[in-house]
Amino acid sequence: MDRAELTELIATTRAQKGLTWSEVADAVGASKEWVTAGCLGQMTFDAAQAATLVAQFELPTEALKLLQTRPHRGSLSTPVPTDPLIYRFASWSACTAPPSTSSEDPAGDRVNLSMSGRFLPDERY
């Protein structure tokens, strides 16, 4: 099993069990956003969190180590992303750093991104 297969198994099992990401996050003891990203392969869980997920999703034991493995970010399964938002971020990354400003925040400094573009309505077929 590789990380992509594990991600698919988690998504399928979550849907079959009727779990929400909030319920999964509550069991893990972390924010919904962070746990969702982790379950989708973009974050690393510690041993206790990984064990909780293995039990909650009834995953094979090999998943325990995969959930604790550092993700490889920045790679996509297709050469050119097709989602408009991801495509724009990928374009920014390929060409230059996006214009941004930073601001201090008690919970950790934040980066503000600004995006402007022409609206292209969906075509009907």
C-alpha positions in Angstrom: 0.0 0.0 0.0 1.3 3.5 -0.8 0.1 6.9 0.5 -2.2 7.5 -2.5 -4.0 4.1 -1.9 -4.2 4.9 1.8 -5.8 8.3 1.1 -8.4 6.6 -1.1 -9.1 4.0 1.5 -9.6 6.7 4.2 -12.0 8.7 1.9 -14.0 5.6 1.0 -14.2 4.3 4.6 -15.2 7.8 5.9 -18.1 8.0 3.4 -19.2 4.4 4.1 -19.2 5.0 7.8 -21.0 8.4 7.4 -18.3 10.2 9.4 -17.8 13.9 9.1 -14.3 15.4 9.1 -15.3 17.1 12.4 -16.0 13.8 14.0 -12.7 12.4 12.8 -10.9 15.5 14.1 -12.6 15.2 17.5 -11.3 11.6 17.8 -7.8 12.7 16.8 -7.8 15.7 19.0 -6.8 18.4 16.5 -8.5 20.9 14.2 -10.8 19.7 11.4 -8.7 21.5 8.8 -5.4 20.0 9.9 -6.8 16.4 10.3 -8.5 16.6 6.9 -5.3 17.7 5.3 -3.5 14.9 7.1 -6.0 12.2 6.0 -5.6 13.5 2.5 -1.9 13.0 2.7 -0.6 16.5 3.3 0.3 16.4 7.0 2.2 13.9 9.3 0.4 12.5 12.4 2.2 11.4 15.5 2.0 7.8 16.7 -1.0 8.3 18.9 -2.9 10.2 16.3 -2.0 7.6 13.6 -3.2 4.8 15.9 -6.5 6.6 16.5 -7.0 6.9 12.7 -6.1 3.2 12.1 -8.7 2.2 14.7 -11.4 4.6 13.6 -11.1 3.7 9.9 -10.2 0.0 10.6 -7.0 0.4 8.5 -4.4 -2.3 7.9 -1.4 -2.1 10.3 0.9 -0.8 7.6 -1.2 2.4 7.5 0.2 3.3 11.0 3.7 4.0 9.5 2.4 5.7 6.4 0.3 8.1 8.5 3.5 9.1 10.3 5.6 9.5 7.1 6.5 13.0 6.0 4.4 13.9 2.9 5.9 14.9 -0.4 4.2 18.2 -1.2 4.2 20.0 -4.4 3.6 17.1 -6.7 0.5 16.6 -8.7 -0.8 13.5 -10.4 -1.2 15.4 -13.7 1.4 17.7 -15.4 -1.0 20.7 -15.5 -3.6 21.1 -12.8 -7.1 21.6 -14.1 -8.8 23.1 -11.1 -8.9 26.9 -11.6 -7.6 27.9 -8.2 -4.9 25.3 -8.1 -3.9 26.1 -11.7 -3.5 29.8 -10.7 -1.4 29.0 -7.7 0.7 26.6 -9.7 1.2 29.3 -12.3 2.3 31.8 -9.7 4.7 29.2 -8.3 6.2 28.5 -11.7 6.6 32.1 -12.7 7.2 34.1 -9.6 6.3 34.5 -6.0 2.7 35.8 -5.6 2.3 39.3 -4.2 1.8 39.1 -0.5 2.0 40.9 2.7 2.5 39.5 6.1 0.9 40.5 9.4 1.6 39.5 13.0 -1.0 37.4 14.7 -0.9 36.0 18.3 -1.6 32.5 16.9 1.3 32.9 14.4 2.2 35.3 11.7 -0.1 35.2 8.6 0.5 35.8 4.9 -2.1 37.6 2.9 -2.4 36.7 -0.7 -4.3 38.8 -3.2 -5.6 37.5 -6.5 -7.3 39.4 -9.2 -8.5 37.9 -12.5 -11.1 38.2 -15.2 -14.3 36.3 -14.6 -14.9 33.6 -17.1 -18.4 32.2 -17.0 -19.0 28.5 -17.4 -20.1 27.5 -20.8 -23.2 25.4 -21.3 -23.0 22.4 -23.6 
